[in-house]
Amino acid sequence: MKDVVLITGASSGIGKELAQLFAKEGRDLVLVSRNESELRKISKDLSDKFGISAFIIPKDLSMPSAPDEIFDELKKMELNVDVLVNDAGFGSYGAFIKTDLKTSLDMIQVNVTALTHLTWLLVSPMIKNGKGKVLNVASLAAFPPGPYMNVYYSTKAYVLSFSVALNEELKGTGVSVTALCPGPTDTNFQKRIGLTSAETFSIKSMSVQKVAFMGYKGLKKGKLIVLPGFVNKITAFALRFIPKSTAAHFVAIGQISRK
């Protein structure tokens, strides 16, 4: 079977930039997103530019059946995933009780359930082969509670905790897990959720290219947690010593001021 890098959320943002980095390395790709037209464009561009094979699997990860369907497609194409990048995810803004329930449940499905499901399906073959890497895109939002983005912050806290715990379980297998925890990043994320500013705790946004490169480099080195940017590192460290209630209060003030 052919070894490939599978990237979810590959049609934009960090996922798209990571696809570029792996293609430049000469790695064949499987690109997953619900945006089929964009996937086809990216696949052609990367194939033409770097001479690699870029397969596409258009799937909406908010559908519970999507991970199994992706796994079935991989088997049909005789592709073996030795690097899994779980980048797909989205957020929403607003007081929890006023936000659309389906949006919140779909967010948990994409950010948590699909990520967990795909990891379970693809890590077992990695263990059998004695090699593999997983990059889970969490966030600086994984560290404090997040009023007005309650569910999103909670999903990212899960991703970080899940990644750290799984990496410990996989020691000695040849498989490692890395959690990428970017702060505000220059993507369409803020526009999609209706925020006018990309700043959190007065942290200015980083370029998506820089964030993707640091995640890529961290994965290659087998780092457990990658926090791009000095200020992000300091913020995450400081949050360890602040009571959760205090952190939640400051996040709430920041969220209200951004709207």
Protein Blocks (a to p, Z undefined) as FASTA:
>chain_A
ZZddddehklgcjllmmmmmmmmnopacddddfblmlmmmmmmmmmmmnopacddddddf
kbmklmmmmmmmmmmnopacfbdcdfbccddeddfklpcfklmmmmmmmmmmmmmmmmmm
mmmmmmmnopacddddddfklmmccehilmmmmmmmmmmmmmmmmmmmmgonlpacdddd
ddddddfklmmnopabfcehhiacddfklmmmmmmmmmmnopabdcehjklmmmmmmmmm
gcfklmmmmmmmmmmmmZZ
